[in-house]
Amino acid sequence: MRQFLLVLCIFSAPLMLRAQDPATDSAWFVTHYTKQEVSIPMRDGKRLFTTIYAPVTAGRHPILLTRTPYSCAPYGKQFARYWTTPRMRYARDYYIFVTQDVRGCFMSEGDFMDVRPYIPNKKGLETDESTDTYDAIDWLVKNVKNNNGKVAVYGISYPGFYSTMAALSHHPALKAVSPQAPVTEWFLGDDFHHNGAFMMMDAFSFYSGFGKTRRYPTTSFRNGYQFNTKDNYDFYLSKGPLKNLTALLGDSISFWNELVQHPNYDQWWKNRNTRNFVQYIPSSVPTLVVGSLFDAEDCYGAWNLYKAIENKAANNNRLVMGPWSHGGWSRGTGEYLGNVRFGSKTAEWYQINIEKPFMDYYLNGKAAPKNIKEANIFFTGANKWRTFNKWPPVNKEGKSVYLHGDGTLAWERPSAQDENKFKKYTSDPAKPVPYTEDVHLHRTAEYMDDDQRFAARRPDVLVFKTEPLQSDVTLAGPVVAELFTSISTTDADFVVKLIDVFPDNFSYTDTSMHGNGKDYPMGGYQMLVRGEIMRGRYRNSFEQPEAFEPYKITEVSYKLPDVAHVFQKGHRIMVQVQSSWFPLADRNPQQFVDIYQCSESDFVPSEIKIYTSSAYPSRIILPVLR
């Protein structure tokens, strides 16, 4: 995430797109819609500030509701930019737009709680986000003129979390829910932790502003930390251990202080895992889960929320994954991310062929959409949409590609002649591996498919690659890393990166568009397809961390988020292994200490060996589509 105002821009992106003719659409919207601001009472007496844009035309109209902690601004008479694409498609069909400040945020009463836990068995006037949604919907269908009694709740990122909670409200007027890039699990995979490793840069930048206490209802935004630098690597390295960042924030950032007190995956975290409660979604509420192949914030969430609903609920559940950054389907064209191009306007295709038909069918009584299947997935590499009856596909098989001591990556297991072979490097917390080669302040979205040649040149990054492929290799599902390692200390992190190496003579033939507006040299490009970090102490249990026994060969196995990618003929598959990813993730002191409380003296170098023998065959299990 970025500083708060930048985050607001991202998560309010559906309101901020430029239309092809914004002046005309603006005039049309203001003429055809009215704005109303109300405070809707909740069952415990608190009132939540809500903005309603309703069409002036006669007839009965459906309601689109978004609940957000990022403000339903602008307040007062000024109109939000609902005339912008893709909202204009709904406006032309006279949908009613409703945005609500969630409890304790901006102009709503009550106390805010991050990822407020769902209460399955509520007593009396107990509230959670599902009850607040129920009470909001109930008021809307009874009080907003000319509504047709049908409501959908949707939103991106944090509003995606509130969309999931809406599905648990059980209000009879709720006809559809679409959690998009949803906050789902903040310890295992989304936003602030990946496999227990703290995603420091996003957390500090975000919570230094967003996490400040709101003492009374306000229309004002909270400023984040003033960095006074444009070099994030230097900033975070110079600040030292995490406790120094805690000191910079002071005592006012409650969620930061709480997560520091819960370094392991305990009940406090499990209560905030939405997947633990999706079994309460009624069969009458269809869900459309939307996510991005290159979502730097919530890549884990969309894939795994969909799977949890499939396994636990009995509703109509569908999945869409496109080649976007966080919320990228709601702004821009989706033709490229960074230097990598996708060959078509993927965001527009999604808006026209999936989201709008989905809402029209369930809310507006239009014909059943033809293009929406169970799983609607864009495959990079081939740059094509594909559909499946389930995800991962049934015709996917795990195929092992092995790390060899000579730096090759091969389908064949190392032979007995390669016994006791390993490759090693020294992981030095004083010189951690950067997550990108650029000098900048705020975490980029483009790192998710960025060129990895800079990392391949470092001595503390191991590189393994195949020969040029003789035929296409299509991956569809989660990637599993199984490493056999020994370390000289009692803890370490492991970063595994799956990379598509383009041919040396590769170039895009379409010269009308350059990724990121730059003519980047694509010959030999090392495209990050998927990367993920694992905090080694959690290799056996996220609840009960374990120290490593120095120099003892130990298996570290973990899943990387799903991929949908075609390694084309003539390309190579590459795997990079390293033990830091800075400042994306915090530095592991490489000793079995409380990382949130340790001192600079606790940070020590570690010799890392990755074994490549037949007895200890480190491998990557790829989900190859047959």
Buried (B, 14 or more C-beta within 10 A) or exposed (E): BBBBEBBBBBBBBBBBBEBEEBEEBBEBBEEBBEBEEBBBBBBBEBBBBBBBBBBEEEEEBBBBBBBBBBBBBBBEEEBBBBBBBBBBBBBBBBBBBBBBBBBBBBBBBBEBBBBBBBBEEEEEEEBBBBBBBBBBBBBBBEEBEBBBBBBBBBBBBBBBBBBBBBBBBBBBBBBBBBBBBBBBBBBBBBBBBBBBBBBBBBBBBBBBBBBBEBEEBEBEBBEBBEBEEEBBBEBBBEBBBBBEBBEEBEEEBBBBBEBBEBBBBEEBBBBBBBBBBBBBBBEEBBBBBBBBBBBBBBBBBBBBBBBBBBEBBEBBBBBBBBBBBBBBBBBBBBBBBBBBBBBBBBBBBBBBBBBBBBBBBBBBEEEEBEBBBBBBBBBBBBBEBBEBEEBBBEEBEEBBBBBBBEEBBBEEBBEEEBEEBBBBBEBBBEBBBBBBEBEEBBBBBBBBBBBBBBBBEBEBBBBBBBEEBEEBBBBBBBBBBBBBBBBBBBBBBBBBBBBBBBBEEBEBEEEEEBBEEEEBEBEBBBBBBBBBBBBBBBBEEBEEBBEBEEEEBBEBBBBBBBBBBBBBEBBBBBBBBBBBBBBBBBBBBBBBBEBBEBEEEBBBBBBBBBBBBBEBBBBBBBBBBE
